[in-house]
């Protein structure tokens, strides 16, 4: 759901495809509705691997459950720097601004986040990520969206090149690969598979190539 009401009331799933012990511990705390303990577990995971997507997403969900707007906003912004077209990430940012709104300037940030979300022409869902001692594989599904601008006029879809980067736990880029995504109409899908070589890969991120 991409409308404003959906952003205000969205119920988003926690990521259960966790690839490290503390992510699993946090997911169990989250399932038990012990959100502060869940957040601490995810923060411990991020202390080891700061760009771990699952831990960042799950930490954001914990802050959302606790109605902690300030920390949700900060975490969602970090998540968007790694996964800018993740379907729920902009919703999380919009919820963070809404929860922490104290004045008109804060409300404007929420409106801007909603407008940006509605103008996003596609979503990217990373469905699997596997790192070995000398490389990594990632699979994703790209879905076209019916994007609109601030005046609610349709935004025409365009082809895009996504640059996938693979990092070690220090945040250093070990390998990268460009992937061309064709023009996608609303609800049209394109599967993406990326394989790279390099040692000590622990996380991924992507961005549109400028």
TAJOWO-V177179 format. One record per residue. PHI is phi in whole degrees, -180 to 180 (none if undefined). D_FIRST is the distance of its C-alpha to the first C-alpha in Angstrom with 2 decimals. Layout:
BEGIN
{{PHI;D_FIRST} {PHI;D_FIRST}}
END
This chain:
BEGIN
{{none;0.00} {-111;3.80} {-87;5.92} {-63;8.71} {-61;8.66} {-61;5.59} {-68;7.73} {-65;10.73} {-117;10.25} {-62;8.23} {-110;10.55} {-108;11.11} {-79;13.91} {-73;17.17} {-74;18.68} {-105;21.48} {-92;22.91} {-82;25.25} {-115;28.26} {-152;30.57} {-59;32.25} {-67;30.91} {-63;27.30} {-65;28.22} {-61;30.00} {-62;27.08} {-62;24.71} {-69;27.27} {-60;27.55} {-62;23.79} {-61;23.90} {-86;26.76} {65;24.79} {-94;27.42} {-68;25.07} {-62;27.94} {-66;29.74} {-61;26.69} {-60;26.27} {-64;29.98} {-64;29.86} {-67;27.12} {-67;29.14} {-64;32.20} {-64;30.52} {-71;29.57} {-66;33.17} {-87;34.26} {-138;31.59} {-62;29.82} {-105;27.38} {-67;26.29} {-62;22.58} {-59;22.16} {-66;24.10} {-64;22.24} {-62;18.78} {-69;20.30} {-65;22.14} {-60;19.07} {-64;17.56} {-66;20.98} {-64;21.04} {-62;17.64} {-65;19.17} {-87;22.30} {60;20.63} {-94;22.64} {-63;20.98} {-65;23.73} {-71;23.82} {-63;20.04} {-60;20.05} {-61;23.00} {-70;21.70} {-65;18.28} {-65;20.37} {-64;22.59} {-62;19.80} {-67;18.50} {-71;22.14} {-98;22.19} {-134;18.80} {-66;17.49} {-111;14.83} {-62;13.62} {-58;9.87} {-99;9.92} {-67;12.98} {-69;11.96} {-62;9.75} {-63;13.06} {-63;15.10} {-61;13.41} {-65;13.92} {-62;17.42} {-63;18.29} {-65;17.18} {-67;19.18} {-101;22.16} {-63;22.27} {-124;25.88} {-153;26.45} {-65;25.19} {-61;25.27} {-66;22.88} {-63;20.52} {-63;20.81} {-63;19.78} {-64;16.51} {-62;16.00} {-62;17.07} {-65;14.62} {-64;11.64} {-63;13.50} {-63;14.16} {-63;10.64} {-71;9.88} {-90;13.28} {-73;12.88} {-82;14.03} {-161;13.40} {-122;12.50} {-122;15.46} {-117;15.79} {-79;19.38} {-94;20.37} {-158;23.95} {-147;26.41} {-136;30.09} {-110;32.83} {-116;36.52} {-67;39.64} {-132;39.81} {173;36.36} {-157;32.71} {-128;30.29} {-138;26.54} {-124;24.16} {-146;20.66} {-123;18.19} {-105;16.80} {-123;14.01} {-72;13.87} {-123;10.91} {-83;11.24} {-78;12.16} {-134;13.56} {-87;16.23} {-63;17.07} {-97;18.45} {64;15.38} {-92;17.55} {-59;16.46} {-103;17.35} {-69;19.44} {-69;18.81} {-137;21.82} {-67;23.41} {-145;23.41} {-106;25.68} {-101;24.38} {-100;27.09} {-94;26.83} {-117;29.18} {-121;30.61} {-121;32.22} {-91;34.71} {-71;34.51} {-83;36.13} {94;33.31} {-73;35.65} {-77;34.29} {-91;36.18} {-155;34.79} {-148;32.27} {-155;31.24} {-89;29.55} {-130;27.19} {-87;26.61} {-111;23.24} {-72;23.67} {-59;21.70} {-119;18.58} {-70;17.06} {-56;13.40} {75;12.93} {-72;16.52} {-125;17.50} {-139;20.43} {-82;22.02} {-127;23.80} {-130;26.83} {-128;28.75} {-134;32.11} {-134;34.33} {-111;37.64} {155;38.53} {-89;39.63} {66;37.88} {-72;34.28} {-129;31.93} {-152;28.59} {-139;26.58} {-157;24.60} {-147;23.68} {-159;23.36} {-68;23.51} {-76;27.21} {-83;28.60}}
END
